[in-house]
Amino acid sequence: MKVIWKAACVAVWFAGASAGGLAQDATYRKDIKPLFDAKCAGCHGAASPVLQEFLLDEKKFAAAMKGPRMDSYADMLQLVGWPDTGAIMRRLDDGKNAGGKPGNMYQYLGASDEERQKNLRTFKAWVGPEGWALNRFKARGKVPGVTKEQLEKIKVKY
C-alpha cells in the first residue's frame, strides 16, 4: 500500500510540476509569435502604424481595420508594459477579470470558445499569471494605475 501511495504522490507532483513548467516556459518566439501570425497579423502586422502613429488618429486607422503594429517583440511590449500598459491584457481578456465583459479582441483569438480560451491561456502564461493586470499606466476613472509590484510580475520571455 505504501508503494502505491508513494507512486501516486510522485505522479501528482510530476503532473503539477509539468503543468506549472508549461506556464512558465511560454516565450514570444515559441508561443506568441506563431499565435500572433495566425490570429492578429492581418490588422496588427507590418502594414499597421506603430503605436505612437496609431494614437495620433485612432479613428482613421480603426476604420481601415488597422490597429497598432505588434509584429515584433519590441512593438508588443509597448502594449504590455509601457507606454500603453495593460492594453494586450484588457483587449484579449475573456471578461472574467473585468466584470464579465470580454475585451474587444478576445473574439479574434479563435473560432470557438475552446480555442479562444486555449490561446488566452498562452498569452497569460507568457505575460505571467500574476502579471495579467488590466490597469493602465495612470489611473483612469475608478481603475487605479498599475503598481510597481504589478509591473514586476510581468514575465514576457523572448
Order of alpha helices (4+ residues) and beta strands (2+ residues): alpha-alpha-alpha-alpha-alpha-alpha-alpha-alpha-alpha
